[in-house]
Amino acid sequence: MKRYDVLIFLINKYQLRSYLEIGVRESTTFSRINLEDKIGINPGGSTLSKVLSITSDQFFLQNDRKFDLIFVDGDHRSAQALRDLKNSLISINDNGFVVVHDTMPHNLEYTQPNWCGTVFRAVQEINQDPSISLHTVNTDHGVSILSLEPSPPGPLYKDFFDFMDNLSLCLNIVTPENLAHIKFYGK
Ligand SMILES: C[S@@+](CC[C@H](N)C(=O)[O-])C[C@H]1O[C@@H](n2cnc3c(N)ncnc32)[C@H](O)[C@@H]1O
């Protein structure tokens, strides 16, 4: 299962209609999202239609609409990822989702910014909020799903190795096979 399979599963099951992707690159994911109402963000120029050549911060500064689904996959450094997650969570509809990629670095090497970076740290911080629920599909370097549902704060880990030792608990891991059994929004 790839990151876009998780997104497509949510779109189909919850009949989502609008999509924002932060960090599009070659459109591997964006081109697979079959929704009329979609916008991509990718700084540094893009010839793709519906993709804006601005940073996520610039986008959210002027954004005044909400989306059913936002995929966060831009700058993988924790401070920027955290800002993207916070901005995204206030930009989804009540029954919407924020999905974030690269939350399960396999080892310390993978925490370099051009790989998974430190997105996992941003997710830990978001997971302290009792009004946000977190599930992570154990696939494609970690695909985490955030929804606006009450949930006890997640554990605080000391460092990367502590995080790795308690991965399942820290990220609330589900297998790809079990994704279909999660009851988001009671459905
Ligand atoms: C990992 S790639 C995205 C891959 C794509 N989402 C996919 O599924 O194939 C990360 C992208 O984020 C873009 N990016 C970096 N900083 C960004 C920022 N501040 N705002 C939006 N996008 C950013 C990079 O230019 C790069 O194209």
The ligand as an ORCA input file, in Angstrom:
! r2SCAN-3c Opt
* xyz 0 1
  C       8.685     14.528     -0.678
  S       8.364     15.681     -1.929
  C       6.639     15.495     -2.224
  C       6.232     14.178     -2.828
  C       4.776     14.080     -3.263
  N       3.864     14.561     -2.253
  C       4.420     12.647     -3.582
  O       3.601     12.035     -2.894
  O       5.008     12.125     -4.523
  C       8.449     17.191     -1.046
  C       8.105     18.410     -1.867
  O       7.839     19.478     -0.968
  C       8.276     20.675     -1.543
  N       8.466     21.677     -0.483
  C       9.595     21.972      0.217
  N       9.351     22.977      1.078
  C       8.049     23.312      0.933
  C       7.214     24.298      1.528
  N       7.677     25.133      2.471
  N       5.922     24.383      1.122
  C       5.442     23.516      0.178
  N       6.190     22.578     -0.421
  C       7.487     22.482     -0.059
  C       9.573     20.282     -2.252
  O       9.846     21.212     -3.277
  C       9.223     18.897     -2.799
  O       8.737     19.007     -4.109
*
